Amino acid sequence: MTGIARTLRTAAAATAALLAVTATAPVAEARPEPKAPPEFVDLRSVDPTIMTEMRYTTAHTFMGEPVDGYRQPVCLLTRPAARALHKAQTGLRRQGYSLKVYDCYRPQRAVDHFVRWAKDLDDQVMKDEFYPHVDKTRLFADGYIAEKSGHSRGSTVDLTLVELPARPTRPYVPGEELAPCYAPQPARFPDNSVDMGTGYDCFDTLSHTDDPRVRGVQRSNRQFLKETLTGLGFTNLAEEWWHYTYKPEVFPDTYFDFPVARRSVAGR
């Protein structure tokens, strides 16, 4: 047998042995991701007329990138919270308005993503829009970022009002010039929301619902939203005009981590 033939035969034998080992080796199965408890629903199954602009599935966030755990732009909420929003929407539509949600249930992995970003002081790509006056070293101390979020319990929603018929909006283009979130409405990133005085997720005291510097139409819009929702069981977070929690919460002490996706509540 020539040297070349011997080498080829040896290589073939080694390949056959490797294939045999591979064929008998156990195949690691992907761990199935958790699903939502039966108390959760897709908001559209309760009221398909409520508008959605799920910001955290896009790059138009204070981090400049989509957020971990947001697989699809769907609003997942506990059923009582969703039903209360439906009641609010029914009344608002008669007055020529619609609700628009920015964020609903938020998985713990998303909150963990916020925390990692906040600790990376070199990453300030979206500062000019979302936190122009706040030093990033202050995000935890000032309460803008925390290791837990009420959103993860499923009864908290970030939302606004849109006057009907709704104006079209355009998507954010990564790298585009940024305008401060507290700038006059025509100068801010375009949003078909009524003028609330700041954009969504604006890390600034002007976002406080009852900040005395917010006056006129902007104040009226905030109060209209607040009166509508508090009359149906929601409580506003004083530091964020867009943040409301339906009470009593179904899960007051549980922080979930299933992904934001239709399959998390499939079949309901």
C-alpha positions in Angstrom: 0.0 0.0 0.0 1.4 3.4 -0.9 1.9 6.1 1.6 -0.8 8.2 0.0 -3.3 5.3 0.1 -2.4 4.6 3.7 -3.0 8.2 4.7 -6.4 8.4 2.9 -7.5 5.1 4.6 -6.5 6.5 8.0 -8.3 9.7 7.4 -11.4 7.9 6.3 -11.4 5.7 9.4 -11.0 8.8 11.6 -13.9 10.5 9.9 -16.1 7.4 10.3 -15.3 7.2 14.0 -16.1 10.9 14.5 -19.4 10.5 12.8 -20.3 7.5 14.9 -19.5 9.4 18.1 -21.6 12.4 16.9 -24.5 10.2 16.0 -24.7 8.7 19.4 -24.0 11.9 21.4 -27.1 13.3 23.1 -28.6 16.4 21.4 -28.9 19.4 23.7 -32.5 20.6 23.6 -33.2 24.4 23.6 -34.8 25.4 26.9 -38.4 26.5 26.2 -39.0 30.1 27.1 -41.5 30.9 29.8 -45.0 31.9 28.9 -47.3 34.4 30.5 -49.7 33.3 33.2 -53.4 32.9 32.0 -54.2 36.3 33.5 -52.3 38.0 30.7 -53.8 39.0 27.4 -52.8 40.8 24.2 -54.4 44.2 24.4 -55.6 43.9 20.8 -57.8 41.0 21.8 -59.6 43.3 24.2 -59.6 46.5 22.2 -58.1 46.5 18.7 -58.8 50.3 18.3 -56.1 51.3 20.9 -53.1 52.5 19.0 -49.7 50.9 19.7 -46.2 52.4 19.2 -44.1 49.9 21.1 -40.9 52.0 21.3 -38.7 49.3 22.9 -38.9 47.1 19.8 -37.1 49.9 17.9 -33.8 51.9 18.1 -35.7 55.0 19.2 -35.0 54.5 22.9 -32.9 56.3 25.4 -30.3 53.6 24.8 -30.4 53.9 21.0 -31.1 50.2 20.4 -34.0 47.7 20.8 -34.5 46.4 24.3 -33.8 42.8 25.3 -37.0 40.7 25.5 -39.1 42.7 23.1 -39.7 40.3 20.2 -42.8 41.8 18.7 -44.6 45.2 19.0 -47.5 43.9 21.1 -48.9 45.2 24.3 -49.3 42.5 26.9 -51.2 43.3 30.1 -53.2 41.6 32.9 -56.8 41.2 31.8 -58.3 43.7 34.4 -55.8 46.4 33.2 -56.7 45.8 29.5 -60.4 45.9 30.2 -60.0 49.2 32.0 -58.2 50.6 29.0 -61.0 49.4 26.8 -63.5 51.4 29.0 -61.3 54.5 28.7 -61.0 54.1 25.0 -64.7 53.8 24.5 -65.3 57.1 26.2 -62.3 58.8 24.5 -63.4 57.8 21.0 -66.7 59.5 21.5 -64.8 62.7 22.3 -62.5 62.4 19.2 -59.4 60.8 20.8 -57.6 57.5 21.1 -55.2 56.1 23.5 -51.7 55.1 22.2 -49.5 52.8 24.2 -45.7 53.0 24.2 -45.0 50.2 26.6 -47.0 47.7 28.6 -45.6 44.5 30.3 -41.8 44.7 30.5 -39.8 41.6 31.1 -37.1 41.5 33.8 -34.4 40.9 31.1 -35.4 44.3 29.6 -34.9 46.0 33.0 -31.5 44.2 33.3 -30.6 45.7 29.9 -31.5 49.2 31.2 -29.2 48.6 34.2 -26.3 47.4 32.1 -26.6 50.5 29.9 -26.9 52.9 32.8 -23.6 51.6 34.2 -21.8 52.1 30.9 -21.0 55.8 31.3 -19.3 55.9 27.9 -22.5 55.1 26.0 -24.4 58.4 25.7 -25.4 58.3 22.1 -29.0 59.4 22.8 -28.3 61.9 25.6 -29.2 65.0 23.4 -32.8 63.8 23.1 -33.6 61.8 26.2 -31.5 63.2 29.1 -29.9 66.5 28.0 -29.8 68.0 31.5 -29.1 64.8 33.5 -25.6 63.5 34.1 -25.6 59.8 33.4 -23.9 59.1 36.8 -27.2 60.3 38.4 -29.7 58.0 36.6 -30.0 55.6 39.6 -29.9 58.2 42.3 -32.5 60.3 40.5 -34.8 57.4 40.0 -34.7 57.2 36.2 -33.3 53.6 36.2 -33.9 50.9 38.8 -33.3 47.2 39.1 -37.0 46.4 39.3 -39.9 47.9 37.4 -43.6 47.8 38.1 -44.1 47.1 34.4 -42.8 43.6 35.0 -45.9 42.8 37.1 -48.2 43.3 34.1 -50.6 46.1 35.2 -48.6 49.1 34.3 -48.7 50.9 31.0 -47.0 53.9 29.4 -49.4 55.8 27.1 -50.6 59.1 25.6 -53.6 60.6 23.8 -53.9 61.0 20.0 -56.5 63.3 18.4 -58.5 61.5 15.7 -58.1 61.1 12.8 -54.6 60.2 13.7 -51.8 61.9 11.8 -49.2 59.6 10.2 -45.7 59.5 11.8 -42.3 58.4 10.5 -39.9 55.9 11.9 -36.7 57.0 13.7 -33.6 56.7 11.6 -30.5 55.8 13.7 -27.9 58.5 13.5 -30.3 61.3 12.7 -29.9 64.6 14.4 -31.5 64.6 17.9 -33.8 67.3 19.4 -34.3 67.6 23.2 -37.4 65.8 24.5 -38.6 69.0 26.2 -38.3 71.2 23.0 -41.4 72.8 21.6 -43.5 70.1 19.9 -42.7 71.1 16.3 -39.0 70.7 17.1 -39.2 67.3 18.9 -39.1 64.0 17.2 -42.5 63.7 15.3 -45.2 62.0 17.3 -48.9 62.1 16.6 -49.6 62.5 20.3 -51.3 65.6 21.6 -48.8 68.0 23.1 -47.9 66.8 26.6 -45.0 69.2 27.0 -42.3 66.6 26.6 -41.7 63.5 24.5 -42.1 60.0 25.9 -39.3 58.7 28.2 -37.9 62.2 28.8 -35.5 62.1 31.7 -36.3 65.6 33.0 -38.4 67.1 35.8 -40.6 68.7 33.1 -42.0 65.1 32.7 -43.5 65.3 36.2 -47.2 65.2 35.6 -48.0 68.4 37.7 -44.8 70.3 37.1 -45.9 74.0 37.5 -43.9 75.1 34.5 -46.1 73.0 32.2 -49.1 75.2 31.5 -51.9 75.9 29.0 -52.8 73.2 26.5 -50.0 70.9 27.6 -51.2 70.9 31.2 -54.8 70.5 30.0 -53.8 67.4 28.0 -52.0 65.8 30.9 -54.9 66.4 33.2 -57.4 65.1 30.7 -55.5 61.9 30.4 -55.1 61.7 34.2 -58.7 62.3 34.9 -59.8 59.8 32.4 -57.6 57.0 33.7 -57.8 57.6 37.5 -61.6 57.4 37.2 -61.2 53.8 36.0 -58.8 52.6 38.6 -55.4 53.7 37.4 -52.8 55.5 39.5 -50.3 57.9 37.9 -46.6 58.0 38.7 -46.1 61.6 39.6 -42.7 61.7 37.9 -43.9 60.5 34.5 -47.0 61.9 32.9 -47.3 58.8 30.7 -47.0 56.1 33.4 -50.2 54.5 34.9 -50.8 51.4 37.0 -54.1 49.7 37.3 -55.0 48.8 40.9 -55.5 46.5 42.6 -52.7 44.7 40.7 -53.2 41.0 39.9 -49.5 40.3 40.7 -48.4 43.0 43.2 -45.2 41.2 44.2 -44.2 39.1 41.1 -41.7 40.3 38.4 -42.1 38.2 35.2 -39.5 37.5 32.5 -41.4 35.9 29.6 -40.7 37.7 26.2 -43.0 40.3 24.7 -44.4 38.2 21.9 -47.8 37.0 20.7 -46.8 33.4 21.5 -46.4 34.3 25.2 -50.2 34.6 25.4 -51.1 32.4 22.4 -54.6 30.9 22.6 -56.2 33.5 24.8 
